[in-house]
Amino acid sequence: MKHIVLYTCAVMLIIGSTSALARIDFDVDIGVPPPPPQVETIPAPLPGYIWMPGYWAWEDGRHVWVGGRWIQDRPGYVWSPEHWEHRGDRWHFERGYWERK
């Protein structure tokens, strides 16, 4: 029985490590401004979660709305949401991230 538990833990550790390594981040700079944000109806709050607002992503040469969702709160941190920044004649996408308070 101990061998099965150890094997299961090892497999879960490998799978977790692999998915973390598979993440790919890249910058998006385009010449097209994003549309105005869509109005979202925020569902009732969930204890221990914060609302992550929706944003415009860039996929297949066009803006695509990604709806907001609840994410688990991190005490001592504040969520900085995804957004577009106008830089000269380009628009740069900034990914969301947790920032210390």
C-alpha positions as CSV (number, residue, x, y, z in Angstrom):
1,M,0.0,0.0,0.0
2,K,2.9,2.4,0.8
3,H,4.3,1.8,-2.6
4,I,1.0,2.8,-4.3
5,V,0.8,6.0,-2.3
6,L,4.4,6.9,-3.0
7,Y,4.0,6.2,-6.7
8,T,0.8,8.3,-6.8
9,C,2.5,11.2,-5.1
10,A,5.5,11.0,-7.5
11,V,3.2,11.0,-10.5
12,M,1.3,14.0,-9.2
13,L,4.5,15.8,-8.6
14,I,5.8,15.1,-12.1
15,I,2.5,16.2,-13.7
16,G,2.4,19.4,-11.6
17,S,6.0,20.2,-12.6
18,T,5.4,19.5,-16.2
19,S,2.4,21.8,-16.5
20,A,4.4,24.5,-14.7
21,L,7.2,24.1,-17.2
22,A,4.8,24.1,-20.2
23,R,3.6,27.7,-19.5
24,I,4.7,30.1,-22.3
25,D,4.7,33.8,-21.8
26,F,5.1,36.3,-24.6
27,D,4.5,40.0,-25.2
28,V,1.8,41.2,-27.5
29,D,2.3,44.6,-29.2
30,I,-0.2,45.5,-31.9
31,G,-1.3,48.6,-33.9
32,V,-5.0,48.2,-33.2
33,P,-6.6,49.6,-30.0
34,P,-8.8,47.4,-27.9
35,P,-12.6,48.0,-28.0
36,P,-14.2,49.5,-24.9
37,P,-14.5,47.0,-22.0
38,Q,-17.7,45.0,-22.0
39,V,-20.1,45.5,-19.1
40,E,-20.2,42.4,-16.9
41,T,-22.7,41.4,-14.3
42,I,-20.6,40.3,-11.3
43,P,-22.0,37.2,-9.6
44,A,-22.5,37.2,-5.8
45,P,-19.2,37.2,-4.0
46,L,-17.5,34.0,-2.9
47,P,-15.7,33.9,0.5
48,G,-12.0,33.9,0.1
49,Y,-12.1,35.0,-3.6
50,I,-11.8,38.2,-5.5
51,W,-13.3,39.2,-8.8
52,M,-10.9,39.3,-11.7
53,P,-12.5,41.5,-14.3
54,G,-12.8,40.6,-18.0
55,Y,-10.4,41.9,-20.6
56,W,-9.7,42.0,-24.3
57,A,-7.2,39.4,-25.4
58,W,-5.6,39.2,-28.9
59,E,-6.2,35.9,-30.7
60,D,-5.9,35.0,-34.4
61,G,-5.5,38.6,-35.5
62,R,-8.5,40.0,-33.6
63,H,-9.6,41.1,-30.1
64,V,-11.5,38.5,-28.2
65,W,-13.3,39.1,-24.9
66,V,-12.3,37.0,-21.9
67,G,-15.0,37.1,-19.3
68,G,-14.2,37.9,-15.6
69,R,-14.1,35.2,-13.0
70,W,-13.5,34.6,-9.3
71,I,-9.9,33.8,-8.3
72,Q,-8.7,32.8,-4.9
73,D,-7.5,35.7,-2.8
74,R,-3.9,36.0,-1.6
75,P,-3.7,37.8,1.7
76,G,-1.1,40.6,1.6
77,Y,-1.4,40.9,-2.1
78,V,-3.6,42.9,-4.5
79,W,-4.5,41.7,-8.0
80,S,-3.4,44.0,-10.9
81,P,-5.7,43.1,-13.8
82,E,-4.9,42.5,-17.4
83,H,-4.9,45.7,-19.5
84,W,-3.7,47.3,-22.7
85,E,-1.2,50.2,-22.6
86,H,-0.8,52.7,-25.4
87,R,2.9,53.0,-26.2
88,G,3.7,55.4,-29.1
89,D,1.8,54.0,-32.1
90,R,1.4,50.5,-30.6
91,W,-0.8,48.8,-28.0
92,H,1.0,46.6,-25.5
93,F,-0.9,43.9,-23.5
94,E,0.0,43.6,-19.8
95,R,-0.8,40.3,-18.1
96,G,-2.5,40.3,-14.7
97,Y,-0.3,39.7,-11.7
98,W,-0.3,39.7,-7.9
99,E,1.5,42.6,-6.2
100,R,2.4,43.0,-2.6
101,K,0.3,45.6,-0.7
